[in-house]
Amino acid sequence: MEQVGNVKISNSKELEFAIFCIENVAIHLGVPAEQIYEALTSKSNLLNQYIIPEYEILHTQSKEYIVADIIDAMKDMGVEI
């Protein structure tokens, strides 16, 4: 298992998916990817507690669904960008 920051990534597919999520949320919100990474790790831990554990389900959805779902989860947790 590889650990990136405080995120536990167990294989390259999960790592690629995490990067995909971060980059596409950043593009959608018009902010740097680093800002989204911080929001999903330091500010909320959504990457480690939701995105990676739910990889098997989430990666089968459309890009639009995934981005909207992550943004909704961030709003639910009060994470501000």
JOMOKA-V119688 format. One record per backbone hydrogen bond with DSSP energy under -1.0 kcal/mol. NH is the residue of the N-H (numbers start at 1). CO is the residue of the C=O. E is the energy in kcal/mol with one decimal. If there is no record, write none. Layout:
<<NH | CO | E> <NH | CO | E>>
//
This chain:
<<2 | 9 | -2.4> <4 | 7 | -2.4> <7 | 4 | -2.3> <9 | 2 | -2.6> <15 | 11 | -1.8> <16 | 12 | -2.7> <17 | 13 | -2.2> <18 | 14 | -2.6> <19 | 15 | -2.3> <20 | 16 | -2.5> <21 | 17 | -2.8> <22 | 18 | -2.5> <23 | 19 | -2.9> <24 | 20 | -2.4> <25 | 21 | -2.4> <26 | 22 | -2.2> <27 | 23 | -2.4> <28 | 24 | -2.3> <29 | 25 | -2.4> <30 | 26 | -1.4> <31 | 26 | -2.0> <36 | 32 | -1.2> <37 | 33 | -2.7> <38 | 34 | -2.2> <39 | 35 | -1.9> <40 | 36 | -2.3> <41 | 37 | -1.0> <43 | 38 | -2.3> <47 | 40 | -2.8> <49 | 45 | -2.4> <50 | 46 | -2.2> <51 | 46 | -2.4> <52 | 47 | -2.4> <54 | 50 | -2.0> <55 | 52 | -1.6> <58 | 54 | -3.1> <59 | 55 | -2.7> <60 | 57 | -1.3> <61 | 58 | -2.2> <66 | 62 | -2.5> <67 | 63 | -2.6> <68 | 64 | -2.4> <69 | 65 | -2.8> <70 | 66 | -2.4> <71 | 67 | -2.4> <72 | 68 | -2.5> <73 | 69 | -2.4> <74 | 70 | -2.4> <75 | 71 | -2.4> <76 | 72 | -2.7> <77 | 73 | -1.6> <78 | 75 | -1.4> <79 | 74 | -2.8>>
//
